[in-house]
């Protein structure tokens, strides 16, 4: 699979210029942009989501901790969360716990490790401390 350096090498432009094209930066000469886009298409290049997240510091992902997914209250709550998250360009990851303390703690640790930009907690099994 091709990466950004392969595209830079093939086009003769810098990795920075290729990155600007991939990220739709406005200050790239249109001739350069067209050449780079052509090579991107030829190589079937797909940007690495993990690399983009590292670069931007954002996952565009919201975690929702909830005890169950098959309850009308949580279904309605999730519908509202999903509607707003999607309108802002975020994904939503459901994190069911079944009130298991260890599972809930694992999700909190993932949040601390920046696996999510935000975490919505609809119920908790762990003490607030």
N, C-alpha and C positions, 0 to 999 in steps of 0.2 A: 504494500500500500504506500502510495506517495505521501511525502510530508512537505512542509513549507520549504525546507532546504532544497529538496529535489526540484521544486518549482523555480526557486531562485537560480539554481545552477543551470537549469534548462533555458530560462529566459535571459540570463545574464544580468538580472536585476538583483538588488540586495534583498535579504530576508525582510528587512524593514519595509521596503516598498511592496513586496508581496503581501506582507501582513496588512498594510494599509488598504490594499485592494480587497483582500478577504473581508476586512472589517468595514468596508465601504467608507473609508476616510475620504473626505472631499478633495484633499490637496494632492491628487495624483494626476499626472498628465494623461489625457484620454488615450493617446497612442499606447503608452505603457500599460494602462489599465486593460485595453483590448488584447494586447499580446499576452498578458498574464492570465486573463480570463480564458483565453483560448487554450493555454497550456493546462490550466486547472481542469477544463472540460476534457481535454485529451487524456489526462492522467486519472480522471475520475476522482479527483481529490475531494475528500470530505474533511472539514476542520475537526480537530481533536477536541471534544467537549471538555475533557479534563484539563487540557492545556489552556483553553479559554477561561475556564473557571479559575485556574491558578493565576492567570494574568490579570483578570478583572477583580478577583477576590469575591466573586458572587457566583452562587450556584443557580440562582433563579428558581429555587425549590423551597417550598414551605412544607414542613412536617406538621402533621396533626395527630397528636396522641389522643386516643379515645379508647374506652374499654371494649366496645362492641361496634360492629358495623351493621348489624341487622336489627337495629332498633329505630322506630320512627323518629324519635327526638334527634338522634345523631344523624340520621339520613337528612333531615331538614337542615340541621346545622351545617353539615358538609356541603349541601347544595349552595348555601349562601357563601361559604368560604371559597368553594370552587369558582363560583361566578365572579367574585371579586378578584381572586388570584389570577384567573385566566385573563380578565380584562386588563390586568397589569403585566401580563407576559410571564407569569410564574406557573410552575408545575406544582402539583399537590401530591405529597406522599402520605398515604394513610399508615398510621403506626398503631395498630390495635394491640392492647395489652392484656385483655381478659383479667384486669386488675392484678397482674403478676408484677411484683415489685422489681425483680431482676430485669425483666424485659423493659419496664419503664426506665430503669436506671441506665440500661444500654442505650435507649433512645436519647436520654439526656447527655450521655457521653458523646454520642454521635453529633449532637448539636454543638457541644463544646469543641469538638474537632472540626467544626465548620462544614458539616455535611449538609446543613440547611441554612438558608439565610434567616429563617424565622421558625419558631416552633409554637404551635397553638396547643395548649393543654386543656382538654375538656373535662378531665377528671384525673385524680391522682391517687396512687396507693402509697407513695413515699411521704414521709413528713416534710414540711416546708424547709427545714434546715438542709 
